[in-house]
Amino acid sequence: MKVYIACPYTIGDVTMNVRSSILAQDYLESNGFMVYNPLLSHFQHLVLPHRDVNHWYEKDLKWLLECDCVLRLEGESVGADREVKIARERGMPIFYSVFDIPEERG
């Protein structure tokens, strides 16, 4: 199952937001999930800044549409709320804890 992580970035402590997303990503990947973590682009942005935030939004939306579900981490975020809205409109499940995402059975 491919999981998209939707979470805060610029509201609150950016470093802690990135850390939280990486911890969730690591847990999920350790349990067999494929994960897209948009906050990893934080590091790409440090090396090659893109002034137009739409560069990141467009990239993330393409990945969101390739995923099977969304993990919405807690915290205020206009962007993450928008991603959840798009996912809901497409009938994708939304989870609010890594522990709520069902394991795939083969």
C-alpha positions as semicolon CSV with decimal commas, in nm:
position;residue;x (nm);y (nm);z (nm)
1;M;0,000;0,000;0,000
2;K;0,128;0,347;-0,090
3;V;0,080;0,605;0,184
4;Y;0,093;0,983;0,137
5;I;0,188;1,179;0,450
6;A;-0,005;1,505;0,488
7;C;0,124;1,719;0,772
8;P;0,218;2,068;0,885
9;Y;0,533;2,224;0,753
10;T;0,559;2,600;0,808
11;I;0,314;2,638;1,098
12;G;0,498;2,556;1,419
13;D;0,857;2,437;1,435
14;V;0,968;2,335;1,084
15;T;1,240;2,106;1,219
16;M;0,997;1,923;1,447
17;N;0,740;1,897;1,167
18;V;0,997;1,739;0,935
19;R;1,111;1,511;1,218
20;S;0,755;1,392;1,286
21;S;0,699;1,312;0,921
22;I;1,027;1,116;0,902
23;L;0,938;0,916;1,216
24;A;0,600;0,825;1,064
25;Q;0,764;0,739;0,734
26;D;1,023;0,517;0,900
27;Y;0,758;0,331;1,102
28;L;0,545;0,269;0,795
29;E;0,835;0,163;0,575
30;S;0,956;-0,072;0,850
31;N;0,611;-0,233;0,834
32;G;0,609;-0,289;0,459
33;F;0,439;0,024;0,330
34;M;0,563;0,245;0,048
35;V;0,558;0,607;0,160
36;Y;0,567;0,946;-0,007
37;N;0,679;1,210;0,242
38;P;0,651;1,558;0,088
39;L;0,846;1,714;0,374
40;L;1,165;1,548;0,251
41;S;1,162;1,816;-0,019
42;H;1,268;2,047;0,268
43;F;1,623;1,921;0,213
44;Q;1,605;1,961;-0,165
45;H;1,480;2,315;-0,112
46;L;1,783;2,390;0,111
47;V;2,013;2,303;-0,179
48;L;1,801;2,431;-0,470
49;P;1,540;2,677;-0,346
50;H;1,225;2,723;-0,551
51;R;1,070;3,059;-0,474
52;D;0,736;2,963;-0,622
53;V;0,564;2,741;-0,365
54;N;0,343;2,606;-0,644
55;H;0,645;2,407;-0,763
56;W;0,613;2,194;-0,449
57;Y;0,231;2,184;-0,446
58;E;0,216;2,057;-0,803
59;K;0,478;1,788;-0,739
60;D;0,303;1,674;-0,421
61;L;-0,039;1,660;-0,587
62;K;0,095;1,427;-0,855
63;W;0,227;1,192;-0,586
64;L;-0,091;1,217;-0,381
65;L;-0,292;1,090;-0,676
66;E;-0,061;0,786;-0,704
67;C;-0,110;0,681;-0,342
68;D;-0,372;0,448;-0,191
69;C;-0,438;0,643;0,128
70;V;-0,338;0,949;0,327
71;L;-0,187;0,967;0,673
72;R;-0,281;1,307;0,821
73;L;-0,046;1,395;1,103
74;E;-0,176;1,633;1,366
75;G;-0,124;2,006;1,354
76;E;-0,260;2,308;1,175
77;S;-0,187;2,311;0,803
78;V;-0,371;2,466;0,513
79;G;-0,174;2,252;0,268
80;A;-0,235;1,922;0,450
81;D;-0,604;2,007;0,487
82;R;-0,620;2,071;0,113
83;E;-0,451;1,735;0,045
84;V;-0,704;1,557;0,268
85;K;-0,989;1,731;0,086
86;I;-0,855;1,619;-0,253
87;A;-0,806;1,264;-0,125
88;R;-1,161;1,251;0,015
89;E;-1,303;1,374;-0,316
90;R;-1,129;1,077;-0,480
91;G;-1,256;0,829;-0,223
92;M;-0,916;0,765;-0,067
93;P;-0,908;0,653;0,297
94;I;-0,769;0,904;0,545
95;F;-0,592;0,784;0,859
96;Y;-0,483;0,988;1,158
97;S;-0,236;0,745;1,315
98;V;0,022;0,508;1,172
99;F;-0,142;0,239;1,387
100;D;-0,479;0,280;1,211
101;I;-0,353;0,191;0,864
102;P;-0,448;-0,170;0,795
103;E;-0,177;-0,413;0,698
104;E;-0,209;-0,556;0,351
105;R;-0,297;-0,921;0,343
106;G;-0,177;-1,124;0,049
